[in-house]
Amino acid sequence: MLSALALAAAGIVVTASPAAAATCTTGWSFRSGGGNGLPSYYVSAELGYVSSAGYGELRARATSIGPWEKFTKCDYASYTTFKSEANGKYVHVNTLNESGGTEAYMLRASASTVGINEKFTVSENSFTFTIASQYNDMYVAVEYNASLPGDKYMLRARSTSVGLWEQFTWCFYLDC
């Protein structure tokens, strides 16, 4: 584990907020777990969409890390938040009513503040981690077999159990 001093020397911001008791670290990227013939891609915040419905959509589609694949991860006592470093927005889980229901539970880097839709539970083991939405108590999955081409590799909080589609790996700024 890197010390806060080593991170600061490398230009990485680590902050602790006494009021909220959070530890936030910049420079995180994560990729889909892949395995068993499934591709493993870095997760991107899609910022090139002109439609507000798709803006900021999280999709596992990048083969390298650029600005859209970097997130700030904040760990609180009972939840974790992710913020896109490219647009400064928190990762949010769409409700059934957003986007006409067609993009229900899609993850998007689109929120300015943190509410229940921006809170996640992260569970780590030796090699992978899972993300569960505190909004709907569902695991985040990569849509490998999406019925619509535009939904392929989208991240959606829709699973009740963990399989290959619900596993991710971290890539930290200095270790990528």
N, C-alpha and C positions, 0 to 999 in steps of 0.2 A: 504494500500500500504506500502510495506516495504521500509524503508529509505536506502540510499546508505551505511550509516554507519552500519546498522544492517546486510545488505547483506555482506559487507566486513568482519564483525566480524564472519559471518558464513562461510567464505572462498569462497564466490561467487564473481566473477569478474564483475564489472560494469565499463565500460569505455565510455568516450565521446571523440570523435575525432573532434577537432576544425575545421580542414580543411573540413571535410565532414559533420559535425554537426550530428553525429550519436550517439545513445545511444545503447550500446550492453550489453546484459545480458546473462550469461551462465546458464545452468541448466533447460532449458525449455523442456518439453515433451508435446505432444498433442495426443489426441485420437479421433477416428472417433466418430461422434455424436450418432450413433445408433438410437434407438427409433423405434417405430412401428414394432417391431419384428426383427430389424436389430442389429447385434452384434456391440459392441463398443470395439475397440482394440487400444492399443498404436501404434503410427506410428514408424516403424523401418527403418533405413538405412541398406539395405541388403548387408553386406560386405563379405559374404561367397561365393558369386558367382564367379566361375573361369572365366566365360566369361566376357569380358569387356563390352558387350552390356547390361548385367544385373547388373553389379557391382554398388552398391550404390542405387539401386532402392528403392524408398519409398513405403512401404507397411504397411497397418493397420492390424497387425497380432499378436502383443505381448499382453500377459495378465499381464505382470509386466514390470517395467522399469529397463533396464540394460544399458550398454554403448552404444548400437546401437540406443537407444530411446532418447538420450539426444542431444539437439541442442542449439546453441547460436543464439539468435534472436537480430538482429540489426535494429533499427528503424531510418530511415532517414526522411527528410521532406516530400519526395514524394514517398517513397517505403520502403519495409522491405526486409531484407535478412535473410536466415536461413543457418547455417553451422553445419554440423554433428560434434559432439564433439569426435566421435570415429575415424574418418579418417581425420578431418580437412578440408573437402571439402564443398563448397557451394552447396546448393540445386539448381538444374538446370532443366529447362524444355526442353526435347528433341525436336528437330525440326523434320519436316517431313522426312528430308534426313538422320538423324541419325538412326542407327540400321536398315537400309534398309526400314524405314518407318513403320515397324511393331510395334514399340514402340513409335509412334508419341505422343508427349505431355506428356509422362511419366515423373514423377519427379524422379530425381536421385541426390544423394549427390556425385557429380563427378567433379565439377568445381574448378579450382585453383584461378580464379579471378572473379570479378563481371562485367557482361555485362547485356544486356536487358533480357536474358534468366534466369538470377538469381534474378530478381527484381519482387516483389510481392506487391499487395495491400491487406492489412488485414483489415477487417471490423468486429468490435465487437459489440455485443449487451449484454444484461444482463447475458445470460447463454452460448452462443456459439459464434463462429467466423467463418468467411469465408476467403478463400485465393483465390485471382485472380492473374493469371499470367499477367505481363505487356508485355510479349512477344506476346501472342495471345489474350489478353483480355477475357480469359475464366476462369470460376471458377474451382478450383481443386475439383475433386470428388473421392470418393472411389469406385472402380469397384467391387461392390457386386455381380453382375451377369455377370462377364466376361465370354466370350465364350471359352477362352482357360484356362485350369486349372492353368497354371503358371501366369496368369494375375489377378487371384482372389485377391481382396483387394489392388491391385496396386493403387497408387495415380496418377491421370492423369488430366491435365488442359484441360477439354473438354466440360464443361457445360456453357450454355448461361443463365441459371437461377438457383436459389437456391432452393434445396429440402433437404430431409434428408441426401442424399449422399454427399452433399457439406458443411455440418456443422461439426465443430470440437469443442473440449473443451480443454482448457489449463490445464496443470499440472505443477506447478512450484516446483522446488527443495525442498522447505521447506513445501509445501502444498500437497504432493502426499500421 
